[in-house]
Structure formats: C-alpha cells, structure tokens
Amino acid sequence: MNIGIRTIILIILGVIGTFAIVYGNVYSIPDSTEVRYGLPLTWGTNIISTIAGPVDLWRVDPVRLGLDVSFWFLVLITASAIFNYRRGKPKETRARPVL
C-alpha cells in the first residue's frame, strides 16, 4: 500500500477538524459550571451545575454547528485543492536551442 504525504496530511487535517468540533472546554464561574463544545465557534453548551444544584441541560445551536462543520470542510477542501494544483503543475524545463 502506497500512501503519499498528501494523503497523510489530509488525514491529519481531518482528525484535527473532528477534534476541534467535539472539543469541550470547561467554563466555571462561582454559580455555574458548563462545558462548551466547538472550535472556532461554540455550537453546544452542557450546563452541569448551577447555584441551585446539579442540572443536566444541553443547549445546541444548529446554525453554529453547521458553520463550524462547514469551516473545517472548507479547510480540508482548500488543502486538497492546493495539493492537487501543485501535483498537476508541470515541471519547468529549459528548451533546447535549435541549431
């Protein structure tokens, strides 16, 4: 099996994008603890506890989730297009002078 460097880089970008979408950041203030999901946009919030006690409340913004997924697909498609452009570009060769 012959996997090129372009394929490896695209797989790594796909893994980074997937990790960025499901990444959760704990945000804690004195009366509330929540986990916010998504990079670069926060698309989901899981409120774990409030001043009144433990709670399990989810807030999901589907528009931001769509924008976040679209952003990472755009990064992947752009990287793929750059690699394909560079692969298809012919090598420059000097023309031999005609005698």
Backbone as CSV, one residue per row, in Angstrom:
resi,resn,N_x,N_y,N_z,CA_x,CA_y,CA_z,C_x,C_y,C_z
1,MET,0.847,-1.157,0.000,0.000,0.000,0.000,0.903,1.232,0.000
2,ASN,0.644,2.118,-0.950,1.465,3.308,-1.092,0.625,4.533,-0.734
3,ILE,0.875,5.085,0.453,0.162,6.281,0.895,1.133,7.440,0.796
4,GLY,0.747,8.454,0.041,1.605,9.608,-0.154,1.507,10.597,0.998
5,ILE,2.421,11.533,0.987,2.461,12.561,2.029,1.212,13.441,1.978
6,ARG,0.672,13.663,0.778,-0.555,14.467,0.655,-1.721,13.800,1.381
7,THR,-1.836,12.497,1.208,-2.909,11.755,1.856,-2.759,11.799,3.370
8,ILE,-1.539,11.649,3.840,-1.295,11.689,5.283,-1.655,13.062,5.852
9,ILE,-1.274,14.137,5.140,-1.588,15.487,5.613,-3.095,15.711,5.628
10,LEU,-3.806,15.240,4.606,-5.263,15.401,4.581,-5.938,14.600,5.688
11,ILE,-5.423,13.421,5.987,-5.974,12.637,7.095,-5.743,13.359,8.417
12,ILE,-4.547,13.930,8.598,-4.247,14.677,9.821,-5.175,15.888,9.948
13,LEU,-5.402,16.612,8.837,-6.322,17.752,8.875,-7.743,17.311,9.221
14,GLY,-8.171,16.166,8.701,-9.492,15.643,9.034,-9.625,15.299,10.510
15,VAL,-8.572,14.714,11.076,-8.581,14.384,12.505,-8.589,15.663,13.342
16,ILE,-7.801,16.674,12.943,-7.781,17.944,13.674,-9.161,18.608,13.623
17,GLY,-9.804,18.588,12.452,-11.138,19.164,12.323,-12.162,18.457,13.184
18,THR,-12.109,17.126,13.195,-13.030,16.358,14.032,-12.802,16.655,15.510
19,PHE,-11.537,16.715,15.911,-11.223,17.033,17.308,-11.706,18.434,17.669
20,ALA,-11.547,19.392,16.764,-11.965,20.767,17.049,-13.474,20.873,17.203
21,ILE,-14.219,20.068,16.455,-15.676,20.123,16.550,-16.163,19.528,17.877
22,VAL,-15.555,18.450,18.339,-16.035,17.787,19.558,-15.280,18.219,20.808
23,TYR,-14.361,19.154,20.693,-13.577,19.621,21.838,-14.476,20.334,22.837
24,GLY,-14.343,19.976,24.103,-15.125,20.595,25.163,-14.239,21.370,26.118
25,ASN,-14.620,22.602,26.378,-13.879,23.474,27.272,-14.738,23.750,28.500
26,VAL,-14.208,23.423,29.687,-14.959,23.634,30.922,-14.876,25.107,31.301
27,TYR,-16.030,25.703,31.520,-16.143,27.107,31.897,-16.831,27.148,33.248
28,SER,-16.123,27.631,34.248,-16.653,27.615,35.610,-16.638,29.011,36.209
29,ILE,-17.794,29.416,36.710,-17.915,30.648,37.485,-18.530,30.248,38.829
30,PRO,-18.542,31.113,39.821,-18.989,30.682,41.155,-20.380,30.048,41.222
31,ASP,-21.309,30.445,40.368,-22.655,29.882,40.495,-23.039,28.942,39.357
32,SER,-22.113,28.624,38.456,-22.453,27.758,37.325,-21.198,27.077,36.782
33,THR,-21.375,25.843,36.336,-20.307,25.113,35.657,-20.881,24.561,34.367
34,GLU,-20.182,24.826,33.260,-20.666,24.343,31.966,-19.501,23.918,31.103
35,VAL,-19.816,23.072,30.123,-18.837,22.624,29.139,-19.301,23.160,27.797
36,ARG,-18.404,23.892,27.119,-18.723,24.468,25.810,-18.000,23.668,24.732
37,TYR,-18.738,23.316,23.687,-18.197,22.480,22.625,-18.051,23.280,21.337
38,GLY,-16.950,22.995,20.610,-16.735,23.559,19.288,-15.604,24.564,19.228
39,LEU,-14.848,24.487,18.139,-13.819,25.459,17.779,-13.954,25.708,16.286
40,PRO,-13.910,26.840,15.752,-13.772,28.151,16.349,-15.079,28.705,16.922
41,LEU,-16.215,28.122,16.583,-17.497,28.597,17.123,-17.998,27.638,18.199
42,THR,-18.560,28.186,19.263,-19.174,27.355,20.292,-20.589,27.017,19.848
43,TRP,-20.807,25.749,19.513,-22.114,25.342,18.992,-22.968,24.641,20.043
44,GLY,-22.342,24.145,21.117,-23.115,23.431,22.128,-22.625,23.747,23.525
45,THR,-23.563,23.759,24.462,-23.236,24.016,25.856,-23.967,22.997,26.717
46,ASN,-23.232,22.374,27.624,-23.815,21.447,28.585,-23.651,22.075,29.963
47,ILE,-24.752,22.526,30.545,-24.711,23.115,31.881,-24.757,21.969,32.889
48,ILE,-23.691,21.876,33.688,-23.544,20.752,34.609,-24.149,21.062,35.976
49,SER,-23.850,22.246,36.510,-24.400,22.597,37.820,-24.626,24.096,37.909
50,THR,-25.596,24.449,38.739,-25.902,25.854,39.000,-25.879,26.074,40.506
51,ILE,-26.182,27.292,40.912,-26.201,27.601,42.343,-27.312,26.820,43.060
52,ALA,-28.330,26.396,42.320,-29.439,25.646,42.913,-29.130,24.160,43.041
53,GLY,-28.061,23.688,42.403,-27.708,22.276,42.493,-27.361,21.703,41.129
54,PRO,-27.152,20.384,41.097,-26.780,19.756,39.829,-27.923,19.785,38.821
55,VAL,-27.550,19.973,37.572,-28.519,20.021,36.491,-27.844,19.477,35.240
56,ASP,-28.614,18.922,34.345,-28.055,18.428,33.085,-28.859,19.058,31.951
57,LEU,-28.426,20.225,31.511,-29.141,20.978,30.488,-28.231,21.176,29.282
58,TRP,-28.731,20.807,28.116,-27.984,20.978,26.870,-28.609,22.093,26.050
59,ARG,-27.744,22.928,25.476,-28.159,23.939,24.505,-27.326,23.730,23.255
60,VAL,-28.005,23.480,22.154,-27.314,23.249,20.884,-27.820,24.255,19.868
61,ASP,-26.883,24.951,19.225,-27.216,25.912,18.179,-26.880,25.272,16.829
62,PRO,-27.890,24.771,16.093,-27.618,24.057,14.842,-26.986,24.938,13.769
63,VAL,-27.264,26.231,13.775,-26.657,27.125,12.778,-25.151,27.206,13.011
64,ARG,-24.754,27.404,14.256,-23.317,27.453,14.562,-22.636,26.113,14.319
65,LEU,-23.337,25.015,14.599,-22.776,23.696,14.318,-22.539,23.533,12.823
66,GLY,-23.512,23.952,12.016,-23.347,23.893,10.568,-22.204,24.769,10.080
67,LEU,-22.086,25.964,10.644,-20.980,26.849,10.264,-19.631,26.276,10.677
68,ASP,-19.572,25.662,11.848,-18.330,25.062,12.326,-17.908,23.901,11.432
69,VAL,-18.849,23.018,11.109,-18.544,21.894,10.219,-18.169,22.405,8.830
70,SER,-18.870,23.422,8.341,-18.554,23.995,7.034,-17.155,24.598,7.014
71,PHE,-16.769,25.261,8.099,-15.429,25.835,8.181,-14.362,24.757,8.046
72,TRP,-14.516,23.650,8.777,-13.496,22.608,8.722,-13.524,21.864,7.395
73,PHE,-14.692,21.698,6.777,-14.732,21.124,5.427,-14.036,22.042,4.427
74,LEU,-14.238,23.341,4.582,-13.585,24.302,3.698,-12.060,24.245,3.848
75,VAL,-11.579,24.107,5.074,-10.131,23.963,5.287,-9.620,22.709,4.589
76,LEU,-10.342,21.608,4.732,-9.931,20.351,4.110,-9.978,20.431,2.585
77,ILE,-11.023,21.026,2.032,-11.144,21.158,0.581,-10.073,22.089,0.027
78,THR,-9.768,23.176,0.741,-8.728,24.101,0.295,-7.363,23.422,0.290
79,ALA,-7.055,22.674,1.343,-5.778,21.955,1.384,-5.698,20.935,0.259
80,SER,-6.784,20.235,0.000,-6.812,19.255,-1.085,-6.616,19.931,-2.440
81,ALA,-7.259,21.078,-2.641,-7.113,21.797,-3.911,-5.685,22.290,-4.097
82,ILE,-5.058,22.760,-3.031,-3.668,23.220,-3.130,-2.753,22.062,-3.496
83,PHE,-2.942,20.915,-2.852,-2.108,19.755,-3.170,-2.330,19.280,-4.602
84,ASN,-3.579,19.262,-5.062,-3.862,18.833,-6.431,-3.310,19.817,-7.448
85,TYR,-3.347,21.107,-7.150,-2.795,22.116,-8.055,-1.287,21.947,-8.170
86,ARG,-0.645,21.724,-7.043,0.815,21.572,-7.069,1.220,20.276,-7.753
87,ARG,0.419,19.222,-7.630,0.758,17.953,-8.270,0.576,18.041,-9.778
88,GLY,-0.450,18.769,-10.248,-0.734,18.860,-11.668,0.113,19.870,-12.403
89,LYS,0.855,20.687,-11.685,1.676,21.715,-12.311,2.887,21.071,-12.981
90,PRO,3.070,21.303,-14.284,4.211,20.675,-14.955,5.535,21.285,-14.480
91,LYS,6.570,20.448,-14.515,7.887,20.925,-14.136,8.443,21.812,-15.246
92,GLU,9.110,22.842,-14.828,9.698,23.753,-15.813,10.987,23.135,-16.344
93,THR,11.068,23.082,-17.648,12.285,22.570,-18.280,12.773,23.591,-19.286
94,ARG,14.039,23.614,-19.461,14.616,24.532,-20.436,14.503,23.928,-21.828
95,ALA,14.128,24.765,-22.737,14.034,24.315,-24.121,15.432,24.267,-24.713
96,ARG,15.696,23.243,-25.481,16.988,23.129,-26.139,17.050,24.071,-27.324
97,PRO,18.144,24.736,-27.449,18.255,25.626,-28.619,18.368,24.800,-29.898
98,VAL,17.700,25.271,-30.911,17.714,24.590,-32.195,18.937,25.080,-32.969
99,LEU,19.765,24.151,-33.453,20.949,24.523,-34.234,20.729,24.422,-35.697
